[in-house]
Amino acid sequence: MFSDNLAEQFSWRGTNTKQCIRGCRITLAIRHAFKNKFALEDEDFDKITQKHFQYAHDRLTKCSKYVSKKTKHDNEQLPP
């Protein structure tokens, strides 16, 4: 629901450098939809969502490395 670029700028509980997103209206709406769709508890939603924010930077780094490697490979394949 949140892009990795956005998720990287926030945290679930908030820190000195990142705002808390747990109580935002959009997060509460997503929580409500999650509970209606899946038979899971609030703790399950919290764990899943926390991991999304926690690993956003790692996913962006991995994606960036992949794109860089693919671009380099594609450029090497171009005819002179």
Residue pairs with C-beta under 8 A, 6 or more apart in sequence:
1 26
1 30
2 10
2 21
2 52
2 53
4 56
4 59
4 60
4 63
5 56
5 60
7 52
7 53
7 56
8 56
8 57
8 60
9 18
9 19
10 18
10 19
10 20
10 21
10 53
11 18
11 19
11 20
11 21
11 53
11 54
12 20
12 21
12 22
12 46
12 49
12 50
12 53
12 54
13 20
13 22
14 20
14 21
14 22
21 27
21 53
22 46
27 49
31 42
31 45
34 40
34 45
35 42
35 45
38 44
